[in-house]
């Protein structure tokens, strides 16, 4: 079981200068509200602040000064990614700049503007949080909103409110590590992908309180390839129990990298397609993957 510490911070107005005194960000990400299509810039600074700003779609996504806030968080944070939860709050995750402690921040929104933040910091070094999503915990037939996160190759679920009595549950793969997680609300499963014994693995955990039972399936590497940076993502499709799996690859003759994209039924184990897209000598490092539509 991992040890975590949590905290709370209230926001102050932030001001962006478009001149030689432009505010420098250490890291940033953009979060989209899928219901309103409003986008938000979430950024961190060298002065240990989290900046939250609504972006103006009519002005090249420039931050809107009148709706920008900054929060002092006591640590210099690098953001790996984020998402918006079911209540319209923003959640971002990453690591502390020096010691690489895992860090999760929840930005509580009020009428589209950031009002306060809650955060959780892992007590151990090198526990960077690399992926996350909304999920649920079931006690009998009663569902409770939770979050799933991947840190240091493990899957962790925490409660929605980041309270001191937060329910935390951690699962790790045997002789391997996880890299990406999605919650399948139709089948009520935690779907996780990663690596084990040189193969690509897809695991799904049940909806019970302890995330049991778990079923793991392996996809063998195509002949002539090895993993490049061991980075991957799982993306839910619009088809029941079908996911798209994205993994980096390296040619065995060391002449270049590529992407391995598979369409896979994680419940039945059926592989519908497996395609490789070849690139040049540049290393492929997958930061994120998602579906889109016109």
Order of alpha helices (4+ residues) and beta strands (2+ residues): beta-beta-beta-beta-beta-beta-beta-beta-beta-beta-beta-beta-beta-beta-beta-beta-beta-beta-beta-beta-beta-beta-beta
